[in-house]
Amino acid sequence: QYIDDIMGKHNGAAVVLNVHTGEILAMVSHPTYNPNKLGSKMEGDRLYNRVTNGLYPPGSIFKVITAVSALENIEGIMEKEFSCDGKLELNGEIIPCYNKEKHGNISLSKAMSYSCNTAFAQLGVDLGRNNLLKTAELFGFNHDFLFKDIKLVASKLPLKSNAPNGKLGWTAIGQGDVLVTPMHMAMVGAAIANDGIMMEPKLLKQVIGRNDKIIKDFDPKPFRKVTSAENAEIIQKMLIDVVEEGTGKSAKIAGVNIAGKTGTAEKQGENGEWKNNAWFIGFAPADKPSLSIAIVLEDLPEGQTGGTIAAPLAAKILKKALELGY
């Protein structure tokens, strides 16, 4: 109810998970409906659960997966420096940083903090199609999620074997043809928080019959190990820095360390105007995570980004959840 209230009139989705069990603590899709009044305001896609069925370009939240792939496949990546002059040309494709900001010489950690597109696009080329696709599919891309009590639409990462460098660059920053569900991205954040173990999401905790007798328990179940604990720890530190000093500063909560990644995915509307989908994924408390969140807000005007709109809402949600004892 709290999430529903603070999302207001925004269309989009939000989901909060327990990072260790996969339990779905909250799941909100907008626009919504009142199940007590099914005869009113049922036009459009109000019955469509955007958390599990909505496919969105992820934008920069996908850089978490690109960074994991770099840690696993490029020796010495943490010592490597990228040169950013605000844009990168790959086979005629121009990939700019947000507002064409020039980051100069920048490490992978700083590139994550400031969401440097040119560094991550170059990483996509350096990794190549096979490495990037292998890591993404280990995280669950192109996989039909058929869990016991919930089904997710498959997140899509179509990369053909002859993908040109421009395509690799756009894919590495979560644009192009990459599409994700909010639930899947909450699972990605939870896996990083859970030392590389991705848990199956769970809607049902147990079935209780007459006389309060427990008929069935639904125990937590790992989906798969997506990366090593060592690599997960490196990414955890990067995502803490994103909130401490980077694009996610508006996700800060007094007295609680937050880790996260912002994303702003551009899409062109029917009338040719450009709109933003604003993302934030993350976990809290960063030093001992219990909660993972993914939130996306649709069709925002230019200038409204994951850092300015989604991150502060995510902070409020995480703060409320922690106050409630989760």
Sequence and secondary structure as in RCSB ss.txt:
>XXXX:A:sequence
QYIDDIMGKHNGAAVVLNVHTGEILAMVSHPTYNPNKLGSKMEGDRLYNRVTNGLYPPGSIFKVITAVSALENIE
GIMEKEFSCDGKLELNGEIIPCYNKEKHGNISLSKAMSYSCNTAFAQLGVDLGRNNLLKTAELFGFNHDFLFKDI
KLVASKLPLKSNAPNGKLGWTAIGQGDVLVTPMHMAMVGAAIANDGIMMEPKLLKQVIGRNDKIIKDFDPKPFRK
VTSAENAEIIQKMLIDVVEEGTGKSAKIAGVNIAGKTGTAEKQGENGEWKNNAWFIGFAPADKPSLSIAIVLEDL
PEGQTGGTIAAPLAAKILKKALELGY
>XXXX:A:secstr
 HHHHHHTT  EEEEEEETTT BEEEEEEES   TT TTSS  TTTT  HHHH  B  GGGGHHHHHHHHHHHST
TGGG EEEESSEEEETTEEEE GGG   EEEEHHHHHHTT HHHHHHHHHHHHHHHHHHHHHHTTTT  EE SS 
EE   B    TT  HHHHHHHHTT TT BB HHHHHHHHHHHHTTTEEE  BS  EEE GGG EEEE    EEEE
 S HHHHHHHHHHHHHHHHHSTTGGG BTTB  EEEEEEEEEE TTS EEEEEEEEEEESTTS  EEEEEEEEEE
 TT  IIIIIHHHHHHHHHHHHHTT 
